[in-house]
Amino acid sequence: MQSEHQKRKTQFSEYFDPNLIFRIELRSEIGEKELSEFLSRCDIQYISPSPAKDGGLRYRVSLAEKGDFGKITEKLARYGQESKNKTFFNVVESFEPIPPEDKIGERLAERPLVGGEIAYLDVELWRMETPRLKDVLKGIEKLLNEKGGEVTDQITTQSFCLMRVKIDKEMLNELLSFPEVSCVDRPPRPTYFRPGELRISLSEVDTGSPPDPGDPAIIVLDSGILSGHPLLKNGVGDAISLFSGYDGIDDVGHGTMVAGVALYGDIKECADTGCFHPPVWILSAKVMRGVRDPETGDIVASYDEEHLLENQILQALQSFTERYNNARVVNISFGDPALCISGGKQQSMLASFIDELAHEHHLMFVIATGNNDEMDFPDKYPHYLYEDGERCRIVDPASSVYALTVGSITQDYVSYKAEGILAPHQGYPSPFTRAGPGLNGMIKPELVEAGGMRPYNVQTPYLMEIAETGIFVVNPQWMEESSLLTTECGTSLSAPKVANYLARLCKRYPGYTSNTIKALLLASARIPDDRPKSLDINVHGASTKEAEPIYNVYGFGQPNLAYAGDSDFNNVLLFAENKIKVRGVHYYYLYLPDTFIGMEGEREISVTLVYNPPVRRTRMGYMGTQMEFTLYRNTDIQIIAARSPETVFSESANDEEVEDNEGSGKIPKIELYPKMTLRSKGIHQKGTRVYKKTPKIDVAKPLVLEVLCRSKWVDNEEFRQDYSVVVTLRHSARIDLYNQIRERVAPRVRIQ
């Protein structure tokens, strides 16, 4: 490596000072902090984990700060003799350069550059310290300019550095040889379904008046909007374009349909009542434009070739949030089907960027899982959704941990033209939806909403075009077709429904934090009872392994705005907003009324937790903190709270532990599903227990909720992690649960 490094220093000295970057292959796991501290002693700067081609993360990328690998080797040999360093040397397999082929992204590998082709490509650089990075950026731009290439855009965040370049194959090969380059890939491409038809005239509807000026706004990042559409014009607060020479007008149609769903939620309900009164505002940003497909002649959506999508998103959000303090929700109904993020993969740059924006600006993002166009339907439905490796996994940027990711389920209506066609039942997964898990195995999608269906009977191809099995949407071609509405399918239309729910909750509770708003909506979600046979198991008693396919497809279920935020007679919500220190523990308690236990019927207890940790793409542990919760029963709170923090944090959760554990000597708890090991992987957590028989809960003792915060890499003693927690109690019997619990609730917990 040293000789090659010296050659590079001679060859590229007029452009930048080359860096000696290499990767360390590990035999087994080692703590990131421990590794970083040891390398620092050897003048090696730890940069980032590096995914292997097999999807693992066994490599660690590092930089020789003084560029002398010979001296580093001497130090390593010397330190290797010390017993305290034996652990490090036992897990290290090798130090090696990163081969160019390992830097080729999935899209570029699938469609390599050919001779004579000049293409726009995305080039990611390793996130070194800023002065080094600026030197490399400046040098690469100078080098490419001299060779006839071009850097058309670039963005640097705390976690990554990305360039959009216009180059040929020769320049690509040279870039791939640079140790500073992490990955080169083709830019992402969006894909969508085509609209059908639906007839409705303006004389049949009441469009009402615009929302109040201070009502919440949803930022829709898409292909623009036809703001003059009769059903949209009262709800469009602003429309901008991120393309030079373009206004915010939708030249694809997709953005208009998405915006309509975001504005109204259930357009079918609006059509049935004839009432289109916009409850929130839409702020539209055009980040895609229409181009003609040279093969089919169709108009398709395309990103800006010269500019990074990340920069366009940043500019759009800055433009809106600086001028509108009511902008709280962002909808993204596009994604890159060539990039699936799941399991042990590293977080994508776009998803990481969204997480940083959400954390910094307290915005709530809603992102569609993406559509699966290569489905084995109906032959292998629904098995292909959760059995076919990455083929049906969620697409970038749906792996954003801050976003509520939304999949699609079938609706309860189709056109009369489809009456004789067999289709999946209401609430079944839409055949085109995508499934989780998300980053590091976390539950993704979190929610599902109606997005259309596909008939089982596909023997006559034209049937799909006339069956109209999509959901109601605003028709972007209303003038040509003399119809205000049409039907369309796709997860693109499931996501804006959830965005609408969040905005409505913000309108109802303007002072609540984003954590609380999301927690209230998640608390209302239910997995549909009617599911395909292979997914029809009782998740409130199944092992984690058995239940994972259900959570990967449905998440926590379909939200119900009627149950989000308000208690009623036999449905009670209690919530708290709080801050917790790292390695801190909080306790909340409440007493159940006798009737909740004694009255026959189905009882439900659920806990929802949402928090907003700092994130870093360059860390093995992507999130800086990890929160968990446990619900205890039949024990005084003084006994539970008297345990030392060491005891609390050392008690690991046994994923298969049964609830009746009084005889074990441990404090009895209520086992919530999904169990802790699965639900605690994400920042959106929910655990539920359903009792059909009388539960073994002593109402003379409180239910005690324990909430704790672990450190992943945040070590600042002054740091406080914001979070919101919601406890939901339901009973199928007609009992006055609300007032009975209100009389006994602990004052620290608010009751809705």
C-alpha positions in Angstrom: 0.0 0.0 0.0 2.8 2.4 0.8 4.5 2.3 -2.6 1.2 2.8 -4.4 0.5 5.7 -2.1 3.8 7.3 -3.0 3.0 7.0 -6.7 -0.4 8.7 -6.2 1.3 11.5 -4.3 3.6 12.1 -7.2 0.8 11.7 -9.8 -1.9 13.9 -8.2 0.1 16.4 -6.2 -1.0 19.3 -8.4 -4.7 18.5 -7.6 -4.8 17.5 -3.9 -2.8 15.8 -1.2 -3.7 12.1 -1.6 -4.8 10.2 1.5 -3.7 6.7 2.6 -7.1 5.1 3.1 -7.5 1.4 3.6 -9.9 -1.1 5.2 -9.4 -3.4 8.1 -11.0 -6.8 7.8 -12.3 -8.3 11.0 -12.7 -11.9 12.0 -15.3 -11.0 14.7 -17.0 -8.1 16.2 -15.3 -5.4 18.3 -16.7 -2.3 19.9 -16.5 0.8 17.6 -15.2 3.0 20.4 -12.6 0.5 21.5 -11.4 0.1 17.9 -11.3 3.8 17.3 -9.3 4.5 20.4 -6.7 1.9 19.6 -6.3 3.0 16.0 -5.8 6.6 17.2 -2.8 5.6 19.2 -1.3 4.3 16.0 -1.9 7.5 14.1 -4.9 5.9 12.3 -8.2 7.7 12.0 -11.3 5.5 12.0 -13.7 6.7 9.3 -16.6 4.4 8.8 -17.9 0.8 8.6 -17.7 -0.5 5.0 -20.3 -2.9 3.8 -19.0 -6.1 2.1 -20.4 -7.3 -1.2 -22.2 -10.1 0.7 -24.2 -7.5 2.6 -22.2 -7.9 5.8 -20.3 -5.1 7.7 -17.0 -6.9 8.5 -14.8 -4.1 7.2 -13.8 -0.9 8.9 -12.4 2.0 6.8 -9.5 3.9 8.2 -7.1 6.7 7.2 -3.4 6.9 8.0 -3.2 10.5 9.3 0.5 10.9 8.5 0.5 8.9 5.3 3.3 6.5 6.4 2.2 2.9 6.6 5.7 1.8 7.5 5.7 3.7 10.7 2.2 2.5 11.5 3.3 -1.1 11.0 6.1 -0.5 13.5 3.7 0.9 16.1 1.2 -1.9 15.5 3.9 -4.5 16.1 5.1 -2.7 19.2 1.6 -2.4 20.6 0.8 -6.0 19.7 3.2 -7.2 22.3 1.1 -5.5 25.1 -1.4 -7.9 26.6 -4.1 -5.2 26.8 -4.1 -5.0 23.0 -4.4 -8.8 22.4 -8.2 -8.5 21.9 -7.7 -6.1 18.9 -5.1 -8.3 17.2 -7.2 -11.4 17.7 -10.2 -10.0 15.7 -8.2 -8.3 12.9 -7.8 -10.4 9.8 -5.9 -8.0 7.5 -5.2 -4.5 6.4 -5.9 -4.0 2.7 -6.7 -1.4 0.0 -10.3 -1.2 -1.1 -10.6 -2.7 -4.6 -12.3 -0.6 -7.3 -15.0 -3.2 -7.9 -16.2 -2.9 -4.3 -17.0 0.7 -5.0 -19.4 0.2 -7.8 -23.0 0.8 -6.7 -25.9 -1.6 -7.5 -27.4 0.5 -10.3 -24.1 0.9 -12.0 -23.3 -2.8 -11.6 -26.6 -3.6 -13.3 -26.0 -1.1 -16.1 -22.3 -0.4 -16.5 -20.9 2.5 -18.5 -20.1 1.5 -22.1 -17.4 2.9 -24.3 -18.3 6.4 -25.6 -21.1 6.9 -23.1 -21.1 10.1 -21.0 -23.3 9.9 -18.0 -24.3 11.6 -14.8 -23.1 9.6 -11.8 -23.2 10.0 -8.1 -19.8 9.8 -6.4 -19.6 9.4 -2.6 -16.4 10.3 -0.8 -15.4 8.9 2.6 -16.4 11.4 5.3 -13.0 12.5 6.4 -12.5 15.6 8.6 -13.6 18.7 6.7 -10.2 20.3 5.7 -9.1 17.0 4.1 -12.4 16.6 2.4 -12.5 20.1 1.0 -9.0 19.6 -0.5 -10.1 16.3 -2.2 -13.3 17.9 -3.5 -11.4 20.8 -5.0 -8.8 18.5 -6.5 -11.3 16.1 -8.1 -13.3 19.0 -9.6 -10.1 20.4 -11.2 -9.0 17.0 -12.5 -12.4 16.3 -14.1 -12.6 19.7 -15.7 -9.2 19.2 -17.3 -10.3 15.8 -18.7 -13.6 17.2 -20.1 -15.7 16.0 -17.2 -17.8 18.2 -14.9 -18.9 18.3 -11.2 -22.5 19.5 -11.5 -23.5 19.4 -7.9 -22.2 18.4 -4.4 -23.4 18.2 -0.8 -21.6 17.6 2.4 -23.3 16.7 5.7 -22.1 15.4 9.0 -22.5 11.9 7.8 -21.6 11.9 4.1 -20.2 13.7 1.1 -21.8 13.3 -2.3 -21.0 14.6 -5.8 -23.0 14.5 -9.0 -20.5 14.3 -11.9 -20.8 14.1 -15.7 -18.0 11.7 -16.9 -17.1 9.0 -19.4 -15.8 5.4 -18.7 -12.2 6.4 -18.6 -12.8 9.1 -15.9 -15.0 6.6 -14.0 -12.2 4.1 -13.8 -9.8 6.8 -12.6 -12.2 7.8 -9.8 -12.7 4.2 -8.8 -9.0 3.9 -8.2 -9.0 6.8 -5.7 -8.9 5.6 -2.1 -10.9 8.7 -1.2 -13.9 7.4 -3.2 -16.4 5.3 -1.3 -18.9 4.5 -4.0 -19.9 5.4 -7.5 -23.4 4.7 -8.8 -26.0 5.8 -11.3 -28.6 8.3 -10.0 -31.9 6.9 -8.8 -35.0 6.7 -11.1 -38.6 6.9 -10.0 -41.3 4.5 -11.2 -45.1 4.8 -11.1 -48.4 3.3 -12.2 -50.7 4.8 -14.9 -54.0 6.4 -14.0 -57.5 5.1 -15.0 -60.8 7.0 -15.2 -63.6 8.2 -12.9 -66.4 10.6 -13.7 -67.5 13.4 -11.4 -68.5 17.0 -12.3 -67.8 20.2 -10.4 -71.5 20.9 -10.1 -71.8 17.9 -7.8 -69.3 19.0 -5.2 -68.9 21.7 -2.5 -65.3 22.9 -2.5 -65.7 25.1 0.6 -63.1 27.7 1.5 -59.3 27.7 2.1 -58.0 26.5 5.5 -57.2 29.1 8.2 -53.8 30.8 7.7 -52.3 29.1 10.7 -53.5 25.6 9.9 -50.8 22.9 9.4 -49.1 22.5 6.1 -47.8 19.4 4.3 -44.8 19.7 2.1 -45.1 17.5 -0.9 -41.9 16.7 -2.7 -42.8 15.3 -6.1 -43.3 16.2 -9.7 -45.1 19.5 -8.9 -48.8 20.3 -8.8 -51.7 21.5 -10.9 -52.7 24.1 -8.4 -55.5 25.3 -10.6 -57.4 22.0 -10.3 -60.9 22.9 -8.9 -60.4 20.4 -6.0 -56.9 21.7 -5.1 -56.9 25.4 -5.6 -58.3 26.2 -2.1 -55.7 24.1 -0.4 -52.5 25.0 -2.2 -50.5 27.5 -0.2 -47.4 27.6 -2.4 -45.8 25.8 -5.3 -42.1 26.1 -6.2 -39.8 24.3 -8.6 -36.2 23.2 -8.0 -35.5 23.2 -11.8 -34.1 26.2 -13.5 -36.5 27.4 -16.2 -39.5 25.5 -14.8 -42.4 26.6 -12.6 -44.1 24.4 -10.1 -46.6 23.0 -12.5 -46.9 19.2 -12.6 -46.0 17.8 -16.1 -46.2 14.2 -15.0 -49.4 13.9 -13.0 -48.0 12.0 -10.1 -47.5 15.0 -7.8 -51.0 16.2 -8.4 -52.5 12.8 -7.4 -50.2 12.6 -4.3 -51.1 16.2 -3.2 -54.8 15.5 -3.5 -54.6 12.5 -1.1 -52.4 14.5 1.2 -54.9 17.3 1.2 -58.1 15.3 1.9 -57.0 11.9 3.1 -59.9 9.7 1.9 -61.0 11.2 -1.4 -63.6 8.4 -1.8 -65.3 9.7 1.3 -65.2 13.2 0.0 -66.8 12.1 -3.3 -69.5 10.2 -1.5 -70.4 13.2 0.6 -69.8 15.7 -2.2 -67.8 17.8 0.3 -64.2 18.8 -0.6 -63.2 21.2 2.3 -59.4 21.2 2.6 -58.5 20.9 6.3 -54.8 21.6 5.9 -52.4 23.4 3.4 -50.3 21.9 0.7 -46.8 23.3 -0.1 -45.6 21.7 -3.3 -42.0 21.4 -4.4 -41.2 20.1 -7.9 -38.1 17.9 -7.6 -39.0 15.7 -10.6 -39.9 16.7 -14.1 -41.5 14.9 -17.1 -39.3 13.6 -19.9 -40.3 11.4 -22.8 -39.2 7.8 -22.8 -37.5 7.3 -26.1 -38.6 3.7 -26.3 -42.3 4.0 -25.4 -43.0 7.6 -26.0 -44.6 7.9 -22.6 -44.0 10.9 -20.3 -42.1 9.6 -17.2 -40.7 11.3 -14.1 -37.0 12.1 -14.0 -34.7 13.8 -11.4 -32.4 16.6 -12.3 -29.3 15.2 -13.9 -27.1 18.0 -13.0 -28.1 18.5 -9.3 -28.3 16.3 -6.3 -31.7 15.3 -5.1 -30.4 15.9 -1.6 -29.6 19.5 -2.4 -33.0 20.0 -4.0 -34.8 18.6 -0.9 -32.7 20.8 1.3 -33.5 23.9 -0.8 -37.2 23.1 -0.8 -37.4 22.6 2.9 -35.4 25.7 3.7 -37.6 27.8 1.3 -40.8 26.6 3.0 -39.8 26.4 6.7 -38.2 29.8 6.6 -41.5 31.3 5.3 -44.1 29.1 6.8 -43.9 28.2 10.5 -46.9 25.9 10.1 -45.0 23.4 7.8 -44.6 20.3 10.0 -45.1 17.3 7.7 -43.2 16.2 4.6 -44.4 13.6 2.1 -42.1 11.6 -0.2 -43.8 9.3 -2.6 -40.9 8.3 -4.7 -37.9 6.0 -4.3 -35.2 4.1 -6.0 -36.2 0.4 -6.7 -32.6 -0.4 -7.4 -31.5 0.3 -3.8 -33.0 -1.8 -1.0 -31.9 -1.1 2.5 -32.5 -3.8 5.1 -30.8 -6.1 7.5 -27.2 -5.4 8.2 -26.7 -2.9 5.4 -25.4 0.6 6.0 -28.0 3.4 5.9 -28.3 5.1 2.5 -27.1 8.6 2.0 -30.6 10.0 1.1 -32.3 8.3 4.1 -29.5 9.5 6.4 -29.9 13.0 5.0 -33.7 12.9 5.7 -33.0 11.7 9.2 -30.6 14.6 9.8 -33.2 17.1 8.5 -36.0 15.6 10.6 -33.8 15.7 13.7 -32.7 19.3 13.1 -36.0 20.9 12.0 -38.4 18.7 14.0 -40.2 17.7 10.8 -42.3 14.6 10.4 -41.5 12.7 7.2 -43.8 10.1 5.6 -42.3 7.9 2.9 -43.8 5.2 0.7 -42.2 1.7 0.8 -42.0 1.8 -3.0 -43.8 -0.4 -5.6 -42.8 -3.9 -6.6 -43.3 -4.3 -10.3 -41.8 -7.8 -10.6 -44.3 -9.6 -8.4 -45.2 -13.3 -8.7 -48.9 -12.6 -8.5 -51.1 -14.4 -8.0 -49.1 -17.7 -8.0 -46.8 -16.9 -5.0 -48.9 -14.2 -3.3 -48.3 -13.2 -0.6 -45.2 -15.3 0.1 -43.0 -13.4 -2.3 -43.5 -10.3 -0.2 -41.4 -11.7 2.7 -39.6 -14.8 1.3 -37.8 -13.5 -1.8 -34.7 -11.9 -0.3 -34.3 -8.3 -1.2 -36.6 -8.4 -4.3 -39.5 -7.0 -2.4 -37.7 -5.0 0.3 -38.4 -1.4 0.9 -36.5 1.0 -1.3 -34.4 4.0 -0.6 -35.2 6.4 1.2 -38.0 4.4 3.0 -35.3 3.1 5.4 -35.2 6.5 7.1 -35.5 5.8 10.8 -37.2 9.1 11.5 -39.8 8.7 8.7 -43.1 6.8 9.1 -42.7 4.4 6.3 -46.0 3.3 4.7 -47.0 0.2 2.8 -50.1 -0.5 0.8 -53.2 -2.6 1.6 -56.3 -3.2 -0.5 -59.3 -0.8 -0.1 -62.9 -1.7 0.4 -64.2 -0.7 -3.1 -63.6 -1.3 -6.8 -65.3 -0.1 -9.9 -68.4 -1.9 -11.1 -66.3 -3.1 -14.0 -64.4 -5.3 -11.6 -67.4 -6.9 -10.0 -66.8 -10.2 -11.7 -63.1 -10.3 -11.0 -61.5 -12.0 -8.0 -59.2 -9.7 -6.0 -57.6 -9.8 -2.6 -59.9 -9.1 0.3 -60.1 -5.7 2.0 -57.0 -5.2 4.2 -54.9 -7.7 2.4 -51.4 -6.5 1.3 -51.5 -4.9 -2.1 -49.7 -7.2 -4.5 -47.3 -4.4 -5.5 -46.4 -3.3 -2.0 -42.9 -3.8 -0.5 -41.9 -5.2 2.9 -39.3 -4.8 5.6 -37.4 -5.2 7.7 -35.6 -1.8 7.8 -32.1 -0.8 8.8 -30.6 -3.2 11.4 -33.8 -5.3 11.4 -36.1 -2.5 12.7 -39.8 -2.7 12.0 -40.5 -1.2 8.5 -43.0 -0.2 7.3 -44.5 1.2 10.5 -48.0 1.7 9.0 -50.1 0.6 6.0 -52.9 2.4 4.2 -55.2 1.7 1.3 -53.3 2.0 -2.0 -55.2 -0.2 -4.4 -55.3 -3.8 -5.5 -54.8 -6.1 -8.5 -57.2 -8.7 -9.7 -56.4 -12.4 -9.3 -57.9 -13.0 -12.7 -55.3 -11.7 -15.2 -56.0 -13.9 -18.1 -57.2 -11.0 -20.2 -54.5 -8.3 -20.1 -56.9 -5.4 -21.0 -58.9 -6.2 -17.9 -56.3 -4.4 -15.7 -56.8 -1.2 -17.7 -60.5 -1.1 -17.3 -61.1 -2.7 -14.0 -60.2 0.5 -12.0 -59.0 -1.3 -8.9 -57.1 1.7 -7.6 -58.2 4.2 -5.0 -59.9 7.6 -5.7 -57.4 10.4 -6.6 -57.6 13.8 -8.1 -57.4 13.6 -11.9 -54.4 15.5 -13.4 -56.1 15.3 -16.8 -59.4 16.6 -15.7 -59.8 19.1 -18.5 -59.0 16.6 -21.3 -61.2 13.9 -19.8 -63.9 16.1 -18.2 -63.6 14.2 -15.0 -62.3 15.7 -11.7 -61.3 12.3 -10.3 -59.7 9.1 -11.4 -58.4 5.9 -9.9 -54.8 4.9 -9.3 -52.7 2.2 -7.5 -49.5 2.5 -5.6 -47.8 2.9 -2.2 -47.2 6.5 -3.5 -50.9 7.1 -2.6 -50.8 5.2 0.7 -48.2 7.5 2.2 -50.0 10.9 1.7 -53.0 9.5 3.6 -50.8 9.1 6.7 -49.3 12.6 6.0 -52.9 13.9 6.1 -53.5 12.2 9.4 -50.4 13.7 11.0 -51.3 17.2 9.8 -54.9 16.8 11.2 -53.4 15.8 14.5 -51.2 18.9 14.5 -54.2 21.0 13.8 -56.1 19.4 16.7 -53.0 19.6 19.1 -50.9 22.5 17.9 -48.6 22.5 20.9 -47.6 18.9 20.8 -44.2 17.7 19.7 -43.5 15.7 16.6 -42.7 12.7 18.9 -46.2 12.9 20.5 -48.1 13.4 17.2 -46.4 10.3 15.7 -47.0 8.3 18.9 -50.7 9.2 19.0 -51.1 8.0 15.4 -49.1 4.8 15.9 -51.1 4.1 19.0 -54.3 4.1 16.9 -52.9 1.5 14.4 -54.3 -2.0 14.2 -53.2 -4.9 12.0 -56.2 -6.0 10.0 -58.0 -9.1 11.3 -58.6 -10.5 7.8 -55.3 -11.5 6.4 -54.0 -14.1 3.9 -53.7 -17.5 5.3 -49.9 -17.6 5.5 -50.0 -14.3 7.5 -53.0 -15.3 9.6 -51.4 -16.1 13.0 -52.1 -14.5 16.3 -49.3 -11.9 16.7 -50.3 -11.3 20.4 -48.9 -14.7 21.4 -46.5 -15.8 18.6 -42.8 -16.0 18.9 -40.8 -13.2 17.3 -39.6 -15.5 14.5 -43.2 -16.5 13.7 -44.5 -12.9 13.8 -41.8 -11.2 11.9 -43.3 -11.7 8.4 -46.5 -10.0 9.6 -44.6 -7.0 11.0 -42.5 -6.8 7.9 -45.6 -6.5 5.7 -48.1 -4.6 8.0 -45.8 -2.9 10.5 -48.1 -1.9 13.4 -51.1 -1.8 11.1 -53.5 0.7 9.7 -54.0 3.9 11.6 -57.5 5.1 12.6 -57.7 8.9 13.1 -60.9 8.5 15.2 -58.8 6.7 17.9 -55.7 8.9 17.6 -55.5 11.5 20.4 -58.9 11.3 22.0 -60.2 9.1 24.8 -63.9 8.0 24.8 -66.1 5.9 26.9 -64.2 2.6 26.8 -61.0 3.7 25.0 -58.5 5.6 27.1 -55.2 7.2 26.0 -52.6 8.5 28.5 -49.4 10.2 27.4 -46.3 12.0 28.6 -43.7 14.1 27.0 -40.3 14.0 28.7 -36.5 14.2 28.5 -34.2 11.5 29.8 -30.5 11.4 30.4 -28.3 8.7 28.9 -28.4 5.6 31.1 -31.4 7.1 32.8 -34.6 5.4 33.9 -38.1 6.9 34.2 -41.2 5.3 35.8 -44.9 6.0 35.3 -47.7 4.2 37.0 -51.5 3.9 36.9 -54.2 1.7 38.6 -56.7 -0.2 36.5 -60.3 -0.2 37.6 -62.0 -3.4 38.8 -64.3 -3.4 35.8 -61.3 -3.6 33.3 -60.4 -7.0 34.8 -63.8 -8.3 36.0 -66.0 -7.4 33.1 -66.1 -10.1 30.4 -64.9 -9.1 26.9 -61.7 -8.4 25.0 -59.2 -6.2 26.8 -56.2 -4.4 25.2 -53.2 -2.7 26.8 -50.6 -1.1 24.5 -47.6 1.2 25.0 -46.2 3.4 22.2 -42.8 5.1 22.5 -41.3 7.6 20.0 -38.0 9.4 20.4 -35.6 11.4 18.3 -31.9 10.3 18.7 -28.9 11.9 17.0 -27.9 9.8 14.0 -24.6 9.3 12.2 -24.2 7.2 9.0 -20.5 6.8 9.8 -21.2 4.9 13.0 -21.8 1.2 13.3 -24.6 2.0 15.7 -26.5 4.4 13.5 -28.5 5.9 16.3 -26.7 7.6 19.2 -29.2 6.3 21.8 -31.5 3.4 22.2 -34.7 3.6 24.3 -36.7 0.7 25.6 -39.8 0.1 27.8 -41.2 -2.6 30.0 -44.6 -2.8 31.7 -44.7 -4.4 35.2 -47.7 -5.7 37.2 -48.6 -6.9 40.6 -45.8 -5.0 42.3 -45.5 -1.8 44.2 -43.7 1.0 42.4 -41.3 1.5 45.3 -40.0 -2.1 44.8 -39.5 -1.6 41.1 -37.9 1.8 41.3 -35.6 0.7 44.2 -33.5 -1.4 41.8 -30.1 0.2 40.9 -29.6 1.4 37.4 -27.0 -1.3 37.0 -29.6 -3.9 37.8 -32.1 -2.4 35.4 -29.7 -2.2 32.5 -28.2 -5.6 33.0 -31.5 -7.4 32.9 -31.7 -8.6 29.3 -35.0 -9.2 27.7 -35.6 -12.9 27.0 -37.6 -12.9 23.8 -39.5 -16.1 24.6 -40.1 -15.4 28.3 -43.6 -16.2 29.4 -45.8 -13.7 31.2 -46.5 -15.8 34.3 -43.1 -15.4 35.9 -43.9 -14.8 39.6 -42.2 -18.1 40.5 -39.0 -17.1 38.8 -38.1 -14.5 41.4 -38.3 -11.7 38.9 -40.7 -8.8 39.0 -43.8 -10.0 37.0 -44.4 -8.1 33.8 -46.9 -7.9 31.0 -45.4 -9.3 27.9 -46.1 -7.0 25.0 -46.0 -7.9 21.3 -43.8 -7.5 19.4 -41.3 -8.3 22.1 -38.6 -6.0 23.2 -35.8 -7.3 21.1 -37.7 -6.6 17.9 -39.6 -3.4 18.8 -36.6 -1.6 20.4 -34.6 -1.6 17.1 -36.3 1.5 15.9 -37.4 4.9 17.2 -41.1 4.1 16.6 -41.9 1.4 19.2 -45.2 -0.2 20.1 -46.1 -3.2 22.2 -49.6 -4.6 22.6 -51.3 -7.3 24.8 -54.8 -8.5 24.1 -56.6 -10.6 26.7 -59.7 -12.6 25.7 -59.8 -14.2 29.2 -59.5 -12.6 32.6 -55.8 -11.5 33.0 -53.8 -12.2 36.1 -53.5 -8.6 37.1 -54.0 -7.4 40.7 -55.9 -4.0 40.5 -54.7 -3.2 44.0 -51.2 -2.9 42.6 -50.3 -0.4 39.9 -49.2 -1.0 36.3 -45.7 0.4 36.2 -44.1 1.5 33.0 -40.3 1.6 33.0 -38.7 3.7 30.3 -34.9 3.6 29.9 -32.3 5.2 27.6 -29.1 3.4 26.6 -26.0 5.0 25.1 -24.8 3.8 21.7 -22.2 6.5 21.2 -23.6 9.6 22.9 -21.5 10.0 26.0 -22.3 13.7 26.9 -23.5 13.8 30.5 -25.5 17.0 29.7 -27.4 15.3 26.8 -31.1 14.8 27.3 -33.1 12.6 25.0 -36.6 13.8 24.1 -39.3 11.2 24.0 -43.1 10.7 24.1 -44.9 7.7 25.5 -48.6 6.8 25.1 -50.5 4.1 27.0 -53.7 2.9 25.5 -56.4 0.9 27.3 -59.4 -0.6 25.6 -62.3 -2.8 26.5 -64.9 -4.3 24.2 -67.6 -4.0 26.9 -69.6 -0.8 27.3 -68.0 0.4 30.5 -67.1 3.9 31.6 -63.4 3.2 31.5 -62.5 6.8 30.9 -63.8 8.3 34.1 -62.8 5.3 36.2 -59.2 5.6 35.1 -59.2 9.3 35.3 -59.9 9.1 39.0 -56.9 6.8 39.7 -54.3 8.0 37.2 -50.9 9.2 38.4 -50.7 13.0 38.0 -47.5 12.8 35.9 -49.3 11.1 33.1 -51.7 13.2 31.0 -55.0 11.7 30.0 -56.6 12.6 26.6 
